[in-house]
């Protein structure tokens, strides 16, 4: 029994996430900064890339800053989320993390989020393509509002962490200044994936970021994942596949808001200082 428990704690056996939680090994929950945020503007667009769906989007600006010419960081939400998840004080409160970071010296950036559904930010057999929506529809919309979309940052958590890594790799270093993935939803094989994450094994093979770390050559990368997270083992393997180890790391935490609130501030600063 003792041997089995040790194996789970070190990740050698399944069930590490449940054991970490039961043993109180997830660490302290992060806190949203108690600061006054800047403006968050929201709107809708009819997305051709998502089959004519009407989707919501939000844009957060630091306090006292105008959007004209601001660099842009695109924030991709997790499965089950939407454009409000990034900025809701009940979820991540990224507009407050942004205000705090700028107050402590980070150059001002804008944060944008959009409804991506649950398609894992890539083209699906049913015609839904939230990745194309980001590149072909959201970015031009924000450029028309005065944002600098010529060089971007990406930040995402869980499903959005996978999406951030994938889109950054597709756009390349000429367009992407930095990418940060928090608890990215990564799997080694199609048979291990969550139901509905990919259409089939061919879809998984076509879009997985595992084994494609070279797509991010020239782009500063940060990856963080909790030791109690079900995705931790795959994330560790992903990080080990880089020629130069990415920033970030692995510490106590689970796949939950408490951990994300603890790490999203450092992730935001990593991207914001490099865009």
Residue pairs with C-beta under 8 A, 6 or more apart in sequence:
4 13
5 19
7 13
8 14
8 15
8 16
8 19
9 16
9 19
9 20
9 25
11 227
11 232
11 233
16 227
16 228
16 230
16 232
17 228
17 229
17 230
17 254
17 255
19 25
19 228
20 26
20 226
20 227
20 228
20 252
20 254
21 228
21 254
25 227
25 228
25 252
26 226
26 228
26 252
26 253
26 254
26 256
26 258
26 259
27 226
27 251
27 252
27 253
27 258
27 259
27 262
28 258
28 262
29 257
29 258
29 259
29 261
29 262
30 258
30 259
30 260
30 261
30 262
30 263
30 264
30 265
31 261
32 89
32 92
32 93
32 96
32 97
32 261
33 93
33 96
33 97
33 99
33 100
33 265
34 96
35 96
35 99
35 100
35 103
36 63
36 99
37 60
37 63
37 87
37 93
37 95
37 96
37 98
37 99
38 60
38 61
38 62
38 63
38 64
38 65
38 95
38 98
38 99
39 60
39 61
40 58
40 59
40 60
40 61
40 87
40 95
41 58
41 59
41 61
42 56
42 57
42 58
42 59
42 83
42 84
43 56
43 57
44 54
44 55
44 56
44 57
45 54
45 55
45 57
45 137
45 138
45 141
46 52
46 53
46 54
46 55
47 53
47 54
47 55
47 133
47 137
48 137
49 129
49 130
49 132
49 133
49 136
49 137
50 117
50 128
50 129
50 130
50 133
51 126
51 127
51 128
53 115
53 117
53 128
55 83
55 114
55 115
55 133
56 82
56 83
56 84
56 114
56 115
57 83
57 112
57 113
57 114
57 115
57 138
57 141
58 83
58 84
58 86
58 87
58 112
58 113
58 114
59 67
59 110
59 111
59 112
59 142
59 145
59 147
60 86
60 87
60 94
60 95
60 98
60 110
60 111
60 112
61 67
61 70
61 108
61 110
62 98
62 99
62 102
62 108
62 109
63 99
63 102
65 102
65 108
67 110
67 145
67 146
67 147
68 146
69 146
69 147
69 148
70 108
70 109
70 110
70 146
70 147
70 148
71 107
71 109
71 110
71 147
71 148
71 151
71 152
71 153
71 177
71 275
72 109
72 110
72 111
72 112
72 139
72 142
72 147
72 148
72 149
72 152
72 153
72 275
73 109
73 110
73 111
73 112
73 152
73 153
73 154
73 155
73 268
73 271
73 272
73 275
74 112
74 113
74 134
74 138
74 139
74 152
74 153
74 154
74 155
74 164
74 167
75 86
75 94
75 111
75 112
75 113
75 155
75 156
75 160
76 113
76 116
76 121
76 134
76 154
76 155
76 156
76 157
76 159
76 160
76 161
76 163
76 164
76 167
77 83
77 85
77 86
77 113
77 116
77 156
77 157
77 159
77 160
78 85
78 156
78 157
78 158
78 159
78 160
78 185
79 118
79 120
79 158
79 159
79 185
79 194
79 197
80 118
81 91
81 160
82 115
83 113
83 114
83 115
84 91
84 113
85 91
85 92
85 113
86 92
86 94
86 95
86 111
86 113
87 93
87 94
87 95
87 111
87 113
89 96
91 257
92 157
92 257
92 260
92 261
92 264
93 261
94 111
94 264
94 268
95 111
97 264
97 265
97 268
98 109
98 111
98 268
98 272
100 265
101 265
101 268
101 269
101 272
102 108
106 268
106 269
106 272
106 273
107 272
107 273
109 153
109 271
109 272
109 275
110 142
110 147
111 155
112 138
112 142
112 147
114 130
114 133
114 134
114 138
116 130
116 133
116 134
116 159
116 160
116 163
117 128
117 130
118 159
118 196
119 128
119 129
119 130
120 159
120 162
120 163
120 185
120 197
120 198
120 207
121 130
121 131
121 134
121 156
121 159
121 160
121 162
121 163
121 166
121 167
122 129
122 130
122 131
122 163
122 166
122 203
122 207
123 129
123 131
123 132
124 199
124 203
125 199
125 203
130 163
131 163
131 166
131 167
131 170
134 167
135 167
135 171
139 149
139 152
140 149
142 149
143 149
150 175
151 175
151 176
151 177
151 275
152 171
152 175
152 176
152 177
152 275
153 176
153 177
153 178
153 179
153 180
153 271
153 272
153 274
153 275
154 164
154 165
154 167
154 168
154 176
154 178
154 179
154 180
154 271
155 164
155 179
155 180
155 181
155 182
155 264
155 267
155 268
155 271
156 162
156 163
156 164
156 165
156 180
156 181
156 182
156 184
157 181
157 182
157 183
157 184
157 260
157 264
158 182
158 183
158 184
158 185
158 231
158 255
159 185
159 197
161 181
161 182
161 183
161 184
161 185
161 223
162 181
162 184
162 185
162 186
162 209
164 179
164 180
164 181
164 184
165 179
165 181
165 184
165 209
165 216
165 221
166 207
166 209
168 176
168 179
168 216
168 219
168 221
169 209
169 212
169 215
169 216
169 219
170 215
172 215
172 218
172 219
173 217
173 218
173 219
176 219
177 219
177 220
177 271
177 274
177 275
178 219
178 220
178 221
178 222
178 270
178 271
178 273
178 274
178 275
179 216
179 219
179 220
179 221
179 222
179 271
180 221
180 222
180 223
180 224
180 248
180 267
180 268
180 270
180 271
181 221
181 222
181 223
181 224
182 224
182 225
182 260
182 263
182 264
182 267
183 224
183 225
183 226
183 229
183 231
183 235
183 255
183 259
183 260
184 223
184 225
184 231
184 235
184 238
185 194
185 197
185 231
186 209
186 210
186 231
186 234
186 235
186 238
187 193
187 197
187 204
187 208
187 210
187 231
187 234
188 210
188 234
188 237
189 204
190 198
190 200
190 201
190 204
190 205
193 204
197 204
198 204
198 207
209 215
209 238
210 234
210 237
210 238
210 241
211 241
213 238
213 241
213 242
213 243
216 242
220 247
220 270
220 274
221 242
221 246
221 247
222 246
222 247
222 248
222 267
222 270
222 271
223 235
223 238
223 239
223 246
223 247
223 248
224 248
224 249
224 250
224 251
224 263
224 266
224 267
225 231
225 232
225 235
225 236
225 250
225 253
226 232
226 250
226 251
226 252
226 253
226 254
226 255
226 259
227 250
227 251
227 252
227 253
228 252
228 253
228 254
228 255
229 235
229 253
229 254
229 255
229 259
230 255
231 255
232 250
235 250
236 250
239 245
239 246
239 248
247 270
248 263
248 267
248 270
253 259
253 262
253 263
